[in-house]
Amino acid sequence: MSMSQRRATQAECFPDGCGENFAQKLTNADRSSLFLVDHKRNELYARIFDVGTQEDEQVKINEDGDEEIRFSANKGISGYVATTGQVLNIENAYEDPRFNKEVDQKTGYRTRNILCMPIFIRKSVIGVVQMINKTDGPFTKQDQNSFETFAIYCGLALHHAKLYNRIKRSEQVLTQKYRVALEVLAYHSMCSKEEVNKLKSVKINDDIAELERFEFNGFHLTELEKPLYAVYMFRMLFKGKFNYDEDDLIRFVLTVRKNYRQVLYHNWAHGWTVAQAMYSLLRATTIFSLKESLALYIACLCHDLDHRGKNNAYMKSMSTPLASVYSTSVMEHHHFNQTVIILQQDGHNILKCFSSDEYKEILGVIKHCILSTDLAVFTENKAELEGILADGTFSWDSVDHRFLVRAILMTACDLIAATKPWPLHTEAVKIIFEEFYEQGDAERRNGHEPIAMMDREKANELPQMQVTFMKYICVPCYQLVVAVVPECQQLLDRCLYNMKKWQELADEQKKAEVEED
């Protein structure tokens, strides 16, 4: 073993200042050694090899491939010190019956004198440190006193080193357990081969014109048809435009479906509906690039992944784990991270043909798009885009302007229920509000008073709430959409129509309440 290797190994056993050189200089010793006590096996052990250990040691290879010296704590000078806790200052090693002469015979090293001292922690010997062959005579009482001080310090250092190693081992165990848990979760959250084969076996018409209509009714679709149509829409948008793997696409869509929770509204059906709205929009216009279109469609399909049926305000007020991870747009950040996790699974990366820089660019747009579905973010984006349109400076050549348009379009697709024909629209509203009421119930159980929209005791106010929501959120959103993508005029028209219907219901309700009074 080289000198550098020996020094590195010794440093492990003399942590934070308990260095071999310091100990040797302290007593003018030629060699030094440190042994730790293994109480379970009643042994002394060390990873120091050139320090003249004078015991019945056995060199073996441990599991890490490092040489390790171990010997019984009942043998030799170090064993005696470890067992009794006494200091030994031996002037002539060969005259002490506890000394093992065989080591000198094997190594060719001549041991003259030894100063061996126990290392205590909480009245228990945890190690033994010994100095061998003082260079200028036998070890003195002064050496012994100085060495005792050193041993105390060394004991403290060893104690902290053991604590550190224990913590480190615990962290390693936890890391492995965490990895195992992730593997298990990944297995159960990914689609099965049977699901993939089943979807591949189903044939679909070459052209489904209805899917391109914003008013398309997805309520009637079966659980098999939704992923089938999601794959179909992807093909219609991107087939022949980049080299994606068909099986990866099927796995991706099925796993996305599996990672939506069975909540009332923000579930797979909603994610699919939002993606279908974006599909209709992308089929109606050619203003977006391939990478933009990819990001927009994927973002819509995944924008509510793992939604818990509760909004950001709830997550924060209840101090949920997610709220501690993300300071803003709590759920939206989580939805994006879930998207990335799915893309990273084997056989799921539908973007793998792109270069590293292109992949990062597309992921960046996906992230921005998903975060834009936070209505708090929409308010800021709306004000900014309104200002740009008002002063006549909007340009499709502007990266910043396209950034804003993508954000507004994400909100428009997320709120697409507001533009559906009245029967479909009202059915969606009922489901949305039932999810809201469930959140309100949970808030009340936790001692919080829910806002009116979440309070089922105020369900009679629903028509007026819808008027307010559509007037200040939905209509302004679709007005902006039409300003930049005129092909979407029908969305604004139906939104205005639905708002008018809600206003009529609100007026009728108000009139009935007045008559009752």
C-alpha positions, 0 to 999 in steps of 0.5 A: 500500500502506498503512503498516500493510501495509508494516510487517507485510511488513517484519516478516516480513523482520526477524524477532525484533528485526531490525526496520526501526525499530531498524536505522534508529534505530541509524544515523539512516537515513531508509529501510532494506531487507533482501534475502535471497540466492537462491543457486539463481537467483542473485537477491536478493529481499524482501517490502519495498516502501517502503524505497527499494530502489536496484536493478534490481528487478522487482515480481511477484506470487508464488503466495501473491498477495503482491508480491515484489521480485527482481533479479539478484545481479550488479546494483546496490549490493546485488548487489555487496555480496552477491557480494563480501561487502564493506561499502559506505559510499557518501557520494554515491550519484549518483557511484557507477556501481553505483547505479541512478538510474532508481528515484529517477526512478520513485519521486520519492525522492532517494537521497543516501547508502547504507550496505550490509552483507552478512549472513553465516552460516557464511562465506556471504552469506545476505542484504544489509541497507542503510540509506539517507539518514542524516538528519544527514549521511553515514554514519560509521565509527561507524555502520558499526561499529554496523551490523556488530554489528547485521548479525551479530545479524540473520544469526543471527535470519535463520538461525533464521527459515529453519530455522523456515520449513524445519521449518514447510514440512516439517510442512506437507508431512507434513500433506498427506502424512498427509491423502493417506494418510488419504484412501487408507486411508478409501477402502480401509476403506469399503464399496464401492457394489457391496457396498451395492447387493448388500445392498440387493438381498437380501430378508429375512423380515419377522420372524426370531424366532430372532434374539431368542433369546440362544442364537441360533447365528450360526456358520452365517450367511454373510458376506452374511447377517451384515450383512443381519441386523445391518441388520434388527436395527437396523430392528426396534429403531429403525424409526419411532422416529427418522429415520435414512437406510436407505442410511447404515445399510447403509453403516455396517454394511458399513464396520464389517464391513470394519474388523474384522481377520481375527483368529481370535476378535475379528473381525466374527463376534464383533462381530456376535454381541455385537450380536445378544446386545444385540438380544435383551436390548433386545427383552426389556425396555423399560427403556432410552430410545431414545438408550440403546438406540442407544448400546448396540446401536452400541457392541456392533456396534463394540466390537472394531473393528480388534482385533489379536488381542492384549490390552491387557497385550500392547500395553503390554509390547511398547510398541506405538504404540497403547499410547503413545497411550492410557494405560488401556484401550488397545484399547477407546479405539482401538475407540471412536475407530474407531467415531467415524471411521466415523460421520464418513465421508460417508454413514455417520452414522446419527445425523445427524438428532439435534441437536449436543447429542444427538449428543454425548450418544449418542457419550458413552454409546457411548464409556462402553459400549465402554470398559466391555468392558475386564475391568479396568473391569468389576471396578470396576463389578461391585464398585460395583453389588454394593454398591448392590444389597446396600444396597437403594438401586438405582433406575432413576431414578438416572443413575449407576445406569443408567450402571453397568447399561449397563456390566455389560450390555456385559460380559454381551454381550461374554461371551455365548459363556459362555451359549451351548448347550454345543456352541456354547460349546465351539466358541467357547472353542476359537477364543478359546484359539487366539487366546490361544495365538498371543499367547503365541507372539508373547510368547515370540518377544519374550523374554516368558513368557506367562501360563498362559492364553496358553501353548499348552504348558499347553493341558491346563489349559484346563478348570480355567482355564475354571472359574476364569474363569466362576466369578469373572468370568462368573457374577458378571456374569450374577448382576448382570444378572439382579438388574436385568433378570430377563428374562435369567435364562436367561443365568445358568442356561446359564452355570452349566451350562457351568461345571459341565460344565467342572468335570466335565472338570477333575475327570476330568482331575485324576483321570486325572493322579493315576492316571497317577502 
